[in-house]
Amino acid sequence: MAILSDRWIREQAQKHAMIEPFVEAQRRDGCISYGLSSYGYDARVSDEFKIFTNVDSAIVDPKDFAANSFVDRKLDVCIIPPNSFALARTVEYFRVPRDVLVICLGKSTYARCGIIVNVTPLEPGWEGHVTLEFSNTTPLPAKVYANEGACQFLFLKGNEPCEVTYADRAGKYMGQKGVTLPKL
């Protein structure tokens, strides 16, 4: 596998709508940076958040997730309670080519504040808004800024196209829009 460059990412975004909307260069004008980088793309977090709450004393169960474990908020700045988390989504909509795997890493600006961003890999053939999880590992409330950089996506080209893509097997998160909770 080879990591793909800014040239390849730009070409795929412009010719095949791999990333929409696409920002051609790093933007950092008083915000957490986002846009195309040397070997990746820094995506933004939207203003739609699901903030974890335990007011109903629910049990977190990935096989039977209680939607009432979250409060929905549309915010410019999301404040995550201490030792808790929030779900959000990328501003960008991704369409992954069938011979590419995309890995997500958190931005160092958030990591240095104890805020961890988690996303599973974007599989070949998958498309949608990416659901992001922001974990506040600190004992203090933490801020996440909407419409600013949240994480970086790295694009890895396989040695050949895979036999079966995420789209081919009709994956359960295919085409997701908005913040998507766990599905079984």
N, C-alpha and C positions, 0 to 999 in steps of 0.2 A: 504494500500500500504506500502511496505517496501522498503527502499533504499538498493541497492545491493552492495556487498563488492568487494574489489579488487580480491578476489579468484573467484567470480562468473564472473566478467568482463573478467579476464584472460582466464578462461575456455571457455567462449563463443567466445572470440576472436580467441583462438587457435583451437577449435573444429568446430566452425560454421562460421568463418570469419566475426564476427560481426563488427570488426574494422580492416581495412587494409590500410596502414601498421600499425602494432601494436607495441608499445614501452612498454616493460614489467615493467619498473621502471621510476620514475621521473628523467628526465635529466635536469640539470641546469648549465652546464659547460659554464659559461659566457653568458648565454642566458636566455630569459624568459622561465620558466620551462614548460615542456610538458611530457606526458606519463601517465602511470597508477599511481593513487593515492589511498588513503585508501578506499574511497567510490565514486570514479569517475574517469574520464579519461580527461586529459588536452590535447586538440587537438591543432594542429598547423595551422597557416594560410599559404596558398600557396603563390607563388610569382605572382599570377594573380589578378590584381586589376581593378575595374571600379571606377574611381574617379568622383564624381559628379561635374558638371560644368553647369553654366547657361549662356553660351555664346550665345545661341539661344533664351534666355528668355522664355524657356518652362515652362509649368505648370506641376507640379508633380501630376499625376492622376493615381491611381492604376488600373483603368479600361481601361486606354489608355496611357500606359507609353511610353514616347518618349526615345528610345534607344540612341538618340543623346544627351541626358542629361549627358552622361558619356564619359570619355576618357578612353580607355583601355591601361593599362600599365603592363609590366612584369618587376618587380622590386625586389631587395633585401630589400629595405626600401621604403615604400610608405609614402609620405608626404601628409597629409590631410589638405586642406585649413581651416582657422579659420571658426568656426560655420558651418561646412559642414560635408560631410560623404563620405565613400567609401564602395563599396561592394567587397567582396573577397570570397574565399571558403576554406574549410578545406583541408589539405593535405590528411587526412584520409577519406576513404569511409566507410559509416556505413550501417549495415543491422540490423534493429530493430526487435527483436522477437515479435510474435503476442500477448504476454501477458506482454509486457513492454512498458512504456512510458518514453521518455528521455527528460530531462529538461536541458537547457543550461544557464550557468551563466558566466558573464565576469570575467576575471582575475583581481585581486586586483591591480596588477602592473599597468595595463592600467587605471583602475578606479581612481587610485590616481593621474593620470595625466590628468583627465578630458576626457578620451577616453572611451566611453561606447560601449560595444559589445552587439548586440541584435540578437537573433535567436528565432524563434518560436519553440514549442515543436516538437520533432521527434515522430511521431505517430507510434503505433504498425503496423508492416508490411512494414514501409517505408524503402527505401534504397536510397543511393546516397551520393554525396559530399554535405556538408552542406554549404549553402550560408550564409555568415556572413555580418553583417552591423556594421561598425565602425563609430560612431558619435564623431566628435571632438567638444566638448561643450565649448572649450576655444576660446579666441580672438586671439590665436597664432597658427601658423602651428604646426601640431603634427605628430610624426613618429609612424608607425606600421612596425614591423620587420617580414619579410617573413621567413618561416620555423622555427618559434619559437612559443611558447605557446600563444594562443589567448583567450581561453575560456575553461571552465570545463563542461563536460557532466555528469549528475547524472542519474542513471538508477533506475526506480521505477517499481516494480513488482505489477501487478494488482491482485486482489483476485481470478480472473479466466481469461482465455483468452476471449477477446472481441468477439462479434458476427461477426462484420465486420471490417476488417483492412483497412488501407490506400491502400494496394495493391489490396484488394478485390474490392474496389470502384474505382480503377484505378485513384487515385489522380493525379492531374496535374503536381506535382513536383516529381513524382515517377521516380527513376533511374537517377536523374539529374547529369550531369557531368559539371564541369566548373562553373563559376559564372552565376547564373540564375536570370534573371529579372522577375518582377511580371507578372503573367499570369491571364487571366480571365476565 
